Amino acid sequence: MNTIQIIGLGAGGEDDLTLRANKALSEKIPTFVRTDRHPLVDHLRKSIDIVSFDEYFEKYETFDQVYEAILHTLIEEAKKHGKINYCTAGSPHYGDIVTKKLINEYKGQINTIIIDGMSFLDKCIKLSAYADYKNIKVLDCLEADEFSFDVNSLNIITQVYDKELASMLKLSLMETYPEEADALVIDVLENNVRKIPVFLLDQEKNYGFSTYFCILPIEISNNRVYNVSNLLRIVKELRGPDGCPWDKKQTHHSIRQHVIEEAYEVVDAIDNDDVDNLVEELGDLLFQVVFHAELASEEGYFNFNDVVTKVCKKMYFRHPHVFGDVKADNVEEALTSWENSKLKEKNFTTYTDNLRNVPKALSTLSRSYKVQKRAAEVGFDWSDARGPILKIKEELLEFIEAYNNRNIDNMEEEFGDLLFALVNFARFEKINPDIALNKTINKFIDRFDYIEKNSGKDLKQMTLKEMDELWEKSKFQ
């Protein structure tokens, strides 16, 4: 089997090269190096021929293409010569994608021998002088986004090759960190460490494979930015022995109404175009999710990670048109794909099962809407708006008849039928009945407020005619 010896050149000069690496380099076999920019390469060229892959970084547009080209060349050279050396900066185990691919994708096809060297990461941690080794997170700049960072940890970011990558990294970081948050720029080959604010990360003069960014943790007591881990700890403390007496007494059932209330307050913030309030209300709703997860964790049923895992799996499963091989070129096709996946996931045996699965805890308007929508998905629907309008008229007449006959039981039933028909028309016209009714409630309150403010006397002292006159005026305000 053909062999590639992967040699780590370490994080410094010739004194850092191991005896085993020196022995491998003296074998007089073809030797390749990822980049000439490691200071040891010039020293090695005094005694052996070395081919560099630096030109590949200029030749190809993406790093994926670069690494694939390097990998292809190494494999072909190993086939030609039987055994070759491939040298990489630092340790091959940290950050060298070619090594990772050889180990994971070509096991059994290429005999891979790794000769380790001191990693840039080890040296970076030492140069950072960061003492809490339990609180370190290592991230690849090519893969990191705003969801990758942990404000409570030292985030070490590798492979910041150029200013464009540094600029993209800065934008991701500023989604999570205050712009003046501290960062260390460390060049592990030059033993150079500088502290700068995050917003200046893309203003450095030099970037390269030896450049590491270390984003310092934010002291929890001074946090302006928190993450979900902080919220989980807060809720655990609220429920803990020294926590809040009220929080410690709550159960899933005792606070179930709060979930509904917070969801409606989120909707209010959206309807009011109040972005600041939306941030607050979404936080309150998230708190309810975390609180219920903590209750379940204490009882041993599930925890917050189970909640996140469940919804992520659901999103992957229900979006085969995004994560699978199903094609969806428009909204309608995407919704069809979603509904088909949901039916498979729920393992419904009948279409009626799908109707019964609409949560009973929804408001009756929303539940009616969803039941009708699911029935319509299998073709049980009007062909045009005339159908639901005629149904409303029919149900209204039946309700009036029951009222005239003073049949209370029939009145209740017919009133329900009338509401159901109204919701069906709303669904047909893509009107959300809950939102529509909520707008009317708010309008009623505003007009009532106008009456009270413009009456000049206590409302209880006014006649209905006086109030009605002000009510009509309020419509033009």
N, C-alpha and C positions, 0 to 999 in steps of 0.2 A: 504493500500500500504506500502511495506517495505521502511524503511528510512535509509539513510546514512547521518550522520552529518559530514560535512567536516570542520575541525577546523584548522585555521591558527595559527601556534605557534609563529608567529612574527619573528623579526630579532635580538633578543637578549635573555636576561635571563628571569627569572620568573616575574620580574616587568613589562615586556612588554606584558604578557598574559592578555587578556581582561577579564572583569567580566563575560561576556557571555560565553567565552571559558572555564573559571573556572567552571561555573555552568554546562555546558555540560559534562565536564570531571568528574564531581562528580555524574553523573547519574547511575553509577554502571552498565554500559552496555559494551559489548566487545569493546575494543579500539585498533586500529591498527595505526602504524606510518610508514611513507614512509621510514625513515632512523633513526637509533640510533645516527647519528652524530650530530644532533641538540642538543646543550647543555642543553636544557630544559627537554629532555627525561629522563635523570637520576633523575632529581628532581621529575618528575611526577611518576616515578616507586616506589617512597617511599610510595605512597598512592594508586596506582591503578596498575592493570596488563596491560601490553602493549605488543603487538606482532609487531615485526619489519619486514619489507620487505627487509632488507639488503641482505639476502641470495639470493633473486631473481636476484640481480645485478651480482652475481657470477654465478648463475645457468644457465642463459640464455645468448645467444651470442649477441643479438641486443637489443637496448633500446625499440624498438617496441614490442619485445617479452616480455620484462620485464613489460611494462605498461599493455599489454593485460593480463598477468598473474595476476598482482595486481588487475586489474579491475574484472577479473573473480572471484578471491578469495573474494573480497569485496561484490560482488553481491550475491554469495552463502552464505556468512556469514549473510548478511542482510536478506535473505530468511529464514535462520535457526533461527535467533534471533529476527527478526522483526525490530530492530533498532540497529545500531552500530555507532561508531565514527571512522573517518579516519583523522589522523593528518598529516599535511604537513608543511614544513618549510616556513616561511614568510607568504605571502598571497596566498590562494588557487587560486585567480584570475590571478596570474602572474606565468606562467611557469610550472604549474602542469598539465601534460597531462591527468592524470587520472580524475581530476576534469573536464577538458574540455570535455572528452569523456562522462562522466556521464551526463553533462548538455546537450550536443548536440545529443548524440546517444541513451540515455536511458530516455529521458523526457517522462513522462507518464507511465513508467515502474518502476522507482525507485523515491521515494520522496527524493529530494536532498535539504538539508539545509546547507547553507554556513555561517560559523561563521568566519568573517574576522579577520586578524591580520596585523600588520605592514609588508609591503612587503620589501623583500630584495632590490627591485628596488628603492623604495623610499630612503632607507638608502644608497644605492650605489650612487645615485645622490647627496645626501647630502655630503657623504664622498669625492666625486670627486671634490667638490667645483666649479663645472661648473655652471655659472650663467645664460647662455642663454637658458632658458627652451624651447624656440621656436625651438631650433635647436638640438633636441635629437632624435636619432633613436635607437629602441630596437630590437635586433636580437637574435634568438635562434641559438646557435652554431651548433646544430644538423641539421639545415636547411639552414644556411647561406652559400653563395658561393661568388665568386668575383663580381657578379652582384648585391649583396645585399647592399654593403657599399656606403655611401655618404661622400665623402671627406670634404664636407662643414659642416658636423654635428658631434656631439659627438655620436659615435656608441657604444652603451652598449651591450655587448655580454654575454648572460647567458648560463648556463648549460655546462661549460667547466669542465667536470668531471675528465678527466685524460690527461696524456701527449700525447697520440695518437690523441685525439681530438684537443688539443692545437697545435700540429704539423700540422694537416690538416687545422686548422684555419689560422695559420701563412702563409701557402702556398697560401691560397685564398687571404689573405690580401695583400701579396706581389705582387699579380697580379695587385693591384690597388694603393698601397701606396709605397713610397720610404722605403727601409729597415730600415732607421734610424728614421722613423716617430715615434712620441711619443705615448706610450700607458700607461695606468694606470692599475695595477693589484690590485684589491680590494678584500679583504676578509671581508665580511660584518659582520661576527660573531666575528672576531678578531679585528675589527675596524682598519685594517691595509691597508695602501695605499702606493704603490711603483710605481715610474715612470721608465719605461724601453723602449728601442727601440723595434719596432715590430719584428725584426728578432730574438729576444731573448724570445719570448712568450712561446716557448716550452722548456725553460730551467729552469722553476720554479721547486721548490722542492715539493710543495703541490698543488693539484688541488681537487676540490670538488664542491658540490652543492652551497656552499657559495662563490665560486670564480667567480668574474666578471671581464671581461676585458673591459676597456673603451679606445677606439681609439680616440685620440684627433683630432679635426678638423684642417685642414691645412689653414693657413691664405691665403685668396684669392690673396693678393698682392705678396705672396712668393710661390705660387703654382708651383710645378714641375709636379703635377698630376692634371688633370682636368677631369670633366665628362660632359655628355650631357647637364645637367642643366646649367653649365657654358657657354657652346656654345650657348644655347638658349638665355641666358642673353646678351651675346656679340652681337649676331645678332639683338636683340631687341634694344640695345643701338646704334648700327650702323644705324638703321632705325629711331631712336628717334629724338626729336627736336634738340638735341645737337650732333647728329651723323654725319656720313660722307655724304657730299653733293652728291657724286656719288651713294652710296648705297641707299640713300633716293629717288633717281630718278628712280630706277629700277622697272621693272614689270616682270611678268612671261614670257612674250614674249621677252623682251629685253635681258634676260639672258639665254634663252632656249639653245642657242648654247654652253654655258659654260658647261652644263650638259654633252653634247656629248663629248666635248673636254676633260673634266676631266675623263670621263669614259675611253677614249682612252689612256690617260696618265697612268691610273691604269694598263691597259693592257701592255703598254710599260714597266712599272716597273716590271711586272711579267715576260715578255719575256726576260728582261735583268737580271733577277735574282737579282735585286737590292732591298734588303729588306728595307733599310732605305728610299729609294725613294718610295717604296710601302706604307710605313706608311704615308708619306707626302701626296701622291696622294689620298689615301683612305680618309684622312682627308679633302682634297679639295673637293672630291666628296660628303662627308657627309655634308660639309658646304653648298653645293648647295641644298641638301635636306632640311636642316634647314632653309635656306634662303627662299625657295619657301613656306615652311610651315608658316613662319612668314608673308610673303606677304598675304597668304590666311587668316591667323588669323586676320590681320588688316582689311580685307574686310569682315570678319565674315563668311567665307565659311567653313574652317576647321583649325585645328592647328596640331602641331607636334604629340601630343598624339593620334589624330585621325589617323595619318599616321602609327604610331607604332601599334595601335589597329587593323587597317585594315590588315596589313601584318601578325600580329600574328594570327588573325582569319583565314586568308588565309592559313597559314602554318598548323594550326590545321586541317582545313577542307581538305586540299590536302594531308595530311599524315595520312589517316585512318589506314595505315599499321604500324604506330608508335603510334598514340594517340587513335586509335579506334580498331575495331575487325576484320579488313581486314588483311589477311596474305600475306606477301611478303618475300620470302626467298632469292631472288637474285635481281640484279639491274633491270633486265627486268620486273619482277613482280612489283617492286617498281615504275618504270616509267609508267607502265600500270595503276596502282592505281592512280598515280598523274594525268594522262591525263583524266581518267574517272571522277575523282573528279572535275577537271577543267571544263569539259563539263557541269557537273551538276551546278557548281557555276555560270558559264556564261549564263546558260539557253539557250544554242544554240539549235535551232530547226532543223538545217541542218548541214551537214559536211562542206558545203561551207561557212556557217557563221563562222566556226572556221578558215578558210583560210582568210576571209576578216578581221578577228580580229587581224591579225598580224600587229603591229604598222607601219604606213606609215613613221614615223620619223626615222625608222632604215635605216642604209645604204642599198642601193639596193642589195648589195651582201648578207647581213644578212637577208634581207626580203625575197629574193629568197630562201635562204637556209631554213628558217623557214616554208615558204609556201609549199615547196617540202617535208619537213619532215612531216608536218601535213597530206599532201595527202598520203604519204607513210604509215602512221599509220593506214589507212583504206584499205591498200593493193594495192594502185595505185603506183606501183614501179617496177623497173627492177628485174629480177630474179638473175642476176649476173652483173659484171662490164662490160661485153661485150656490153650490151644494151646501157648504157650512152656513151661509147666510139664510137660506131657506130653513135649515135645521134650527137656527136660533129663533126664527119667527114661530116655527112649530112648537118649540119648547116653551116659548114665552106665552103663547096662547094656552097651552096646557097648564102652565103655572097659574095664569089668571083664572082659568076655570076652577082649579083646585081652591084658589083663594075665595072665589065667589061662593063656592060650596062649603067654605069654612072647614075643609078636610085637612086637619093639621098634618097628618101623616103623609098624605098625598102632596101637600104643599112642600114639605121638606124634600121629598123625592124629586118633585118637578123642579124645585129650585136647584138641586144638585145637577139635574139633567141640563138646565139652562146654563149653569156655570160651565159644565163640561163642554157644551156646544160653543160657548164663547171662547173657551181655551182652544178648542179645535180650530176655530176661525183664526185666532191669534197665531197658532202654530203654522197654519196654512200661509199666513202673510208674514211669517218670520218675526212676529212680535212676542217678546218674552212677557208672559202675563204677570209674573211677579214684579218685574221692573216697571211695567206699565201701571199696575195698581199702586206701586210704591210712589211713582211720580204723582199720581192723582192724590194720594194721601198727603204728600208734601205740599201740593198745590192747595188742597183744602186747608191745611194748617196755615199757609201763608195768607190766604184770603180771610180766614178767621182772625188772624193777627191784625189784618188791615181794619176789620170791623172794630176790634177792641181798641186799637190805637186812635181811630178817628170818630169814635162814638161820642166822646165828651162826657160819658157817664158810665156807671157800672152796667155791664151787659144784662144783668138780671132785672134792671129797671127799664130796659128797652123792649119795644114791641117787636114782634116778628117782622112786621112791615118795615120798621126802621132798619133792622138788621139786614133784611133782604135788599133794601136800597143800597146800603153800603157794600153788600156782597156783589151786586151788579157793577158798582163803581170799581171794585177791586180787580175786576177782569181786565181793566184798561190800564192798570198800573205796571 
